[in-house]
C-alpha cells in the first residue's frame, strides 16, 4: 500500500489483521500526499469543530468540570478553546472534547452512528499548541485519527449497538490514539500499540445520551487516546502488538467480514470524506424532520394558531430514540421529536438558542408539543422526515424529506459552514471578531505554528455561562 509518499508493506500472518494496517496508514500519511478533497474536508471539519468548541465553552457544565479539575492540574501549557487562561495539556484535551460535544453540533458520519471529530481534534490541539507544530501537521494527524475511527465505525457500530451501549466512545478513543501517535511521530508498531491500549479505556451508555455524562465520555475518550499514545511512546506494550503475540482487543470484535470492511481500499478510498458538519442544534436523526417542518411551514405559510394536530411518521429506530413527549432540559429537547417539531413549526429554525433551557418556559412550544403525535412506520426510511399537519379549517398538509441538510447526499456548502460558524462565535463571544477568526481557521493549513491561531479562540474576558445541559 502506498500512501502519503511512503510505501507500506502489510506484514502477513500477524495476529492483528485490522489494527496493524490502520496503524500503518496513520504512520505513513503526509499532508502533501493527501488528495485535495481530503485536505479540504479536513479544513472544513476543523473550522466547524473549533467554532462549536467556542460556543460549547459557554455551557456551565464545562466550567463545573474545569473547577473540579483545577486542584489536580499540572503546569499550564494549553488552551481551553473559548476560555481565558491556560491549563495543563491533559485537562485541555478533556475539556475541549467536552466543549465540542456538549452542543451536539459538531459533526456526524451518516454511514454510521458515530461522530468522533470533536474528540479526535481535542486530543491534538493542546499537543500541537505546546509543541508549536504546523497547521498541516495538525490536520494530517486529524485525518489519520478520523479515518481510523470512521472505518471501525462502519465495520462494527451497527453490530455492537445493542440499545444499551453508546459505542461512539470506543471508536473515538482509538481514533484519538492513532491521531496523537501520528502527531508524536510514532512508528507503525507504536501507533498500533497505542490503539490496542486505547480500545480498553472508554465506553458509554445509551441511557446517558441526553445528559452531560455523554460529554464526559467524549472527554475521557480524548484524554485516554492522548495518554495511550504517550504510553506507547514510552514503550508500554500490551497484547496484540508483538508480531505473533496474543490478539489485540481491537481485533477481538471483528469477524472476517467486518475485518475486510474495516480495511477495504485502505489509502485509496476515504471514509473521512463522508463526514458531515451538522447543520441544526438537535440530534442528527431529527434533521430530515426539521427540514420537512420548515419546508411545509414556508410553503403553506402556516401560523401556529391554525394547527389542530401534528402527526410525525418515523422509522422505528428513530421512534425509540426520539419519542420523548416530556423533557426537563433544553438538551433533552434536542432528542425529542415532539419538542423539535414544535420549535421548528413556531420559530422556523432549530438553532442553538432554540434549545436553551429557556425553551421550556415558552408556552407556545409546550402547548404545540402536546399536539404532536408520533407514529411508528417502517416504510419511512431512517434518514427521512415526514410530517402531516391538520388545521382548524379542516385542511391537511404533508411534507416528506429524504435528503436533509448535512446528510450524506446533501453536505453543507463551504459558505453554509462559514455562516454557521460565524453565527456560533458571534453568539458565544462577540469580542472574537468572528468573520476574521473564521477566515483564519479556514487557512489553518498555511500556519507554520498553530499556537497563535489557537490563542485567538480565547476572548479577553470570559463570557457569561449559559445552562444548556
C-alpha positions, 0 to 999 in steps of 0.5 A, a space after each residue: 500500500 502506498 500512501 502519503 509518499 511512503 510505501 507500506 508493506 502489510 506484514 502477513 500472518 500477524 495476529 492483528 489483521 485490522 489494527 496493524 494496517 490502520 496503524 500503518 496508514 496513520 504512520 505513513 500519511 503526509 499532508 502533501 500526499 493527501 488528495 485535495 478533497 481530503 485536505 479540504 474536508 479536513 479544513 472544513 471539519 476543523 473550522 466547524 469543530 473549533 467554532 462549536 468548541 467556542 460556543 460549547 465553552 459557554 455551557 456551565 457544565 464545562 466550567 463545573 468540570 474545569 473547577 473540579 479539575 483545577 486542584 489536580 492540574 499540572 503546569 499550564 501549557 494549553 488552551 481551553 478553546 473559548 476560555 481565558 487562561 491556560 491549563 495543563 495539556 491533559 485537562 485541555 484535551 478533556 475539556 475541549 472534547 467536552 466543549 465540542 460535544 456538549 452542543 451536539 453540533 459538531 459533526 456526524 458520519 451518516 454511514 454510521 452512528 458515530 461522530 468522533 471529530 470533536 474528540 479526535 481534534 481535542 486530543 491534538 490541539 493542546 499537543 500541537 499548541 505546546 509543541 508549536 507544530 504546523 497547521 498541516 501537521 495538525 490536520 494530517 494527524 486529524 485525518 489519520 485519527 478520523 479515518 481510523 475511527 470512521 472505518 471501525 465505525 462502519 465495520 462494527 457500530 451497527 453490530 455492537 449497538 445493542 440499545 444499551 451501549 453508546 459505542 461512539 466512545 470506543 471508536 473515538 478513543 482509538 481514533 484519538 490514539 492513532 491521531 496523537 501517535 501520528 502527531 508524536 511521530 510514532 512508528 507503525 508498531 507504536 501507533 498500533 500499540 497505542 490503539 490496542 491500549 486505547 480500545 480498553 479505556 472508554 465506553 458509554 451508555 445509551 441511557 446517558 445520551 441526553 445528559 452531560 455524562 455523554 460529554 464526559 465520555 467524549 472527554 475521557 475518550 480524548 484524554 485516554 487516546 492522548 495518554 495511550 499514545 504517550 504510553 506507547 511512546 514510552 514503550 508500554 506494550 500490551 497484547 496484540 502488538 508483538 508480531 505473533 503475540 496474543 490478539 489485540 482487543 481491537 481485533 477481538 470484535 471483528 469477524 472476517 467480514 467486518 475485518 475486510 470492511 474495516 480495511 477495504 481500499 485502505 489509502 485509496 478510498 476515504 471514509 473521512 470524506 463522508 463526514 458531515 458538519 451538522 447543520 441544526 442544534 438537535 440530534 442528527 436523526 431529527 434533521 430530515 424532520 426539521 427540514 420537512 417542518 420548515 419546508 411545509 411551514 414556508 410553503 403553506 405559510 402556516 401560523 401556529 394558531 391554525 394547527 389542530 394536530 401534528 402527526 410525525 411518521 418515523 422509522 422505528 429506530 428513530 421512534 425509540 430514540 426520539 419519542 420523548 413527549 416530556 423533557 426537563 432540559 433544553 438538551 433533552 429537547 434536542 432528542 425529542 421529536 415532539 419538542 423539535 417539531 414544535 420549535 421548528 413549526 413556531 420559530 422556523 429554525 432549530 438553532 442553538 438558542 432554540 434549545 436553551 433551557 429557556 425553551 421550556 418556559 415558552 408556552 407556545 412550544 409546550 402547548 404545540 408539543 402536546 399536539 404532536 403525535 408520533 407514529 411508528 412506520 417502517 416504510 419511512 426510511 431512517 434518514 427521512 422526515 415526514 410530517 402531516 399537519 391538520 388545521 382548524 379549517 379542516 385542511 391537511 398538509 404533508 411534507 416528506 424529506 429524504 435528503 436533509 441538510 448535512 446528510 450524506 447526499 446533501 453536505 453543507 456548502 463551504 459558505 453554509 459552514 462559514 455562516 454557521 460558524 460565524 453565527 456560533 462565535 458571534 453568539 458565544 463571544 462577540 469580542 472574537 471578531 468572528 468573520 476574521 477568526 473564521 477566515 483564519 481557521 479556514 487557512 489553518 493549513 498555511 500556519 507554520 505554528 498553530 499556537 497563535 491561531 489557537 490563542 485567538 479562540 480565547 476572548 479577553 474576558 470570559 463570557 457569561 455561562 449559559 445552562 444548556 445541559 
